[in-house]
Amino acid sequence: MTQEPAPASDNEGAVTASTGEQGFLTEIVAAGHASLADEPASVGGTDAGPSPYDLLSAALASCTSMTLQLYARRKELPLTRATVRVTHSKIHASDCAECETKEGRIDEFKRQIVLHGDLDDDACQRLLKIADRCPVHRTLSEEVRIVTTLA
């Protein structure tokens, strides 16, 4: 992708995303790290990178894994590896008994966690509970405000 770099931001933690003339192919810069996002060919992309929803799922999966490792280290639990798999889909709100929204569609993230190490049932249950405390999980579960302006 050869295009002008996205404008630098004065805000720490800012992520920039820039599209060019190649369909949906998007260059992302986050904390000085460059990556690509795209859409599958079936919706007009070139499948040269993960989709935005894939990236959102990756944020939840990686944050969960990091949170589990941090907790295990602090509590001196013998967790050697945490593997987290997240899928995203849109479901009918009426199919979600515990959801407040009852009409239209809602986003559903399914998260599967595999814990590696010599862990007893109590430790596994504690880690499962702590997974819901990862910052990305909390962000996705709480009220979110997005402010959009023209630069």
C-alpha positions as CSV (number, residue, x, y, z in Angstrom):
1,M,0.0,0.0,0.0
2,T,1.7,3.2,-1.1
3,Q,-0.1,6.3,0.2
4,E,0.5,9.2,2.5
5,P,0.9,8.2,6.1
6,A,-2.0,9.0,8.4
7,P,-1.6,12.2,10.4
8,A,0.2,11.8,13.7
9,S,-1.9,12.2,16.7
10,D,-1.0,14.1,19.9
11,N,-3.1,11.6,21.9
12,E,-1.3,8.7,23.4
13,G,-3.0,5.5,22.5
14,A,-4.4,6.8,19.3
15,V,-4.8,4.4,16.4
16,T,-4.9,5.7,12.8
17,A,-6.5,3.8,9.9
18,S,-6.1,4.9,6.3
19,T,-7.7,3.5,3.2
20,G,-6.5,4.0,-0.4
21,E,-7.9,3.2,-3.8
22,Q,-7.7,-0.6,-3.3
23,G,-11.2,-1.5,-2.2
24,F,-11.3,-1.8,1.6
25,L,-7.6,-2.5,2.2
26,T,-6.7,-0.3,5.3
27,E,-3.3,0.5,6.8
28,I,-3.4,0.7,10.6
29,V,-0.8,2.2,12.8
30,A,-1.1,1.6,16.6
31,A,1.7,2.5,19.0
32,G,4.1,2.6,16.1
33,H,3.1,-0.8,14.9
34,A,1.8,-1.1,11.3
35,S,-0.7,-3.7,10.2
36,L,-3.5,-4.2,7.6
37,A,-7.2,-4.7,7.8
38,D,-9.4,-5.7,4.9
39,E,-12.7,-7.4,4.1
40,P,-13.2,-10.8,2.6
41,A,-13.4,-11.0,-1.2
42,S,-17.1,-12.1,-0.8
43,V,-18.0,-8.5,0.3
44,G,-15.6,-6.6,-2.1
45,G,-12.3,-6.7,-0.2
46,T,-9.1,-8.5,-1.1
47,D,-8.8,-10.5,2.1
48,A,-5.3,-9.1,2.7
49,G,-5.9,-8.8,6.4
50,P,-8.3,-9.4,9.2
51,S,-11.7,-7.7,9.1
52,P,-12.6,-5.0,11.6
53,Y,-14.7,-7.5,13.5
54,D,-11.8,-9.9,13.5
55,L,-9.6,-7.2,15.0
56,L,-12.3,-6.5,17.7
57,S,-12.4,-10.2,18.5
58,A,-8.6,-10.2,18.6
59,A,-8.6,-7.4,21.1
60,L,-10.9,-9.3,23.4
61,A,-9.0,-12.6,23.0
62,S,-5.6,-11.0,23.6
63,C,-6.7,-8.9,26.5
64,T,-8.3,-11.9,28.1
65,S,-5.2,-14.0,27.7
66,M,-3.0,-11.2,29.1
67,T,-5.4,-10.7,32.1
68,L,-5.3,-14.4,32.9
69,Q,-1.5,-14.4,32.8
70,L,-1.2,-11.3,35.0
71,Y,-3.7,-12.7,37.6
72,A,-2.0,-16.1,37.6
73,R,1.4,-14.5,38.2
74,R,0.1,-12.4,41.0
75,K,-1.6,-15.3,42.7
76,E,1.3,-17.7,41.9
77,L,-0.9,-20.1,40.0
78,P,0.9,-22.6,37.7
79,L,-0.7,-21.3,34.5
80,T,1.8,-21.9,31.7
81,R,-0.3,-20.8,28.8
82,A,-3.8,-19.4,28.2
83,T,-5.3,-19.8,24.7
84,V,-8.4,-17.8,24.0
85,R,-10.6,-18.2,20.9
86,V,-13.3,-15.5,20.2
87,T,-16.0,-15.6,17.5
88,H,-18.3,-12.8,16.7
89,S,-21.8,-12.9,15.1
90,K,-25.0,-10.9,14.9
91,I,-28.0,-12.7,16.5
92,H,-31.6,-11.8,16.9
93,A,-32.2,-10.0,20.2
94,S,-35.2,-12.2,20.9
95,D,-32.9,-15.2,21.0
96,C,-31.1,-13.8,24.0
97,A,-33.0,-14.4,27.2
98,E,-30.6,-12.4,29.4
99,C,-30.3,-9.4,27.1
100,E,-32.2,-6.1,27.8
101,T,-32.7,-5.5,24.1
102,K,-35.5,-7.5,22.7
103,E,-35.8,-6.3,19.1
104,G,-33.5,-6.3,16.1
105,R,-30.0,-7.8,16.2
106,I,-27.3,-7.7,18.8
107,D,-23.6,-8.5,18.7
108,E,-22.6,-11.8,20.3
109,F,-19.0,-12.7,21.2
110,K,-18.4,-16.3,22.1
111,R,-15.1,-16.8,24.0
112,Q,-13.5,-20.2,24.7
113,I,-10.6,-20.4,27.1
114,V,-8.1,-23.2,27.3
115,L,-5.9,-23.1,30.4
116,H,-2.6,-25.0,30.4
117,G,-0.7,-25.9,33.5
118,D,-1.0,-27.9,36.7
119,L,-4.3,-26.2,37.8
120,D,-6.9,-27.6,40.1
121,D,-10.6,-27.0,39.6
122,D,-10.7,-24.1,42.0
123,A,-7.9,-22.3,40.2
124,C,-9.6,-22.9,36.8
125,Q,-12.9,-21.4,38.2
126,R,-11.0,-18.4,39.6
127,L,-9.4,-17.8,36.2
128,L,-12.7,-18.2,34.4
129,K,-14.2,-15.6,36.6
130,I,-11.3,-13.2,36.2
131,A,-11.6,-13.4,32.3
132,D,-14.7,-11.2,32.6
133,R,-12.5,-8.5,34.3
134,C,-10.2,-7.9,31.3
135,P,-10.4,-4.2,30.3
136,V,-11.6,-4.9,26.7
137,H,-14.4,-7.2,28.0
138,R,-15.5,-4.4,30.4
139,T,-15.4,-1.8,27.6
140,L,-17.6,-4.0,25.3
141,S,-20.0,-4.7,28.2
142,E,-20.5,-1.2,29.4
143,E,-21.9,2.0,27.9
144,V,-19.6,3.3,25.2
145,R,-19.5,6.9,23.8
146,I,-17.9,7.6,20.4
147,V,-17.2,11.2,19.6
148,T,-16.6,11.9,15.9
149,T,-15.2,15.1,14.5
150,L,-13.7,16.3,11.2
151,A,-10.0,17.1,11.5
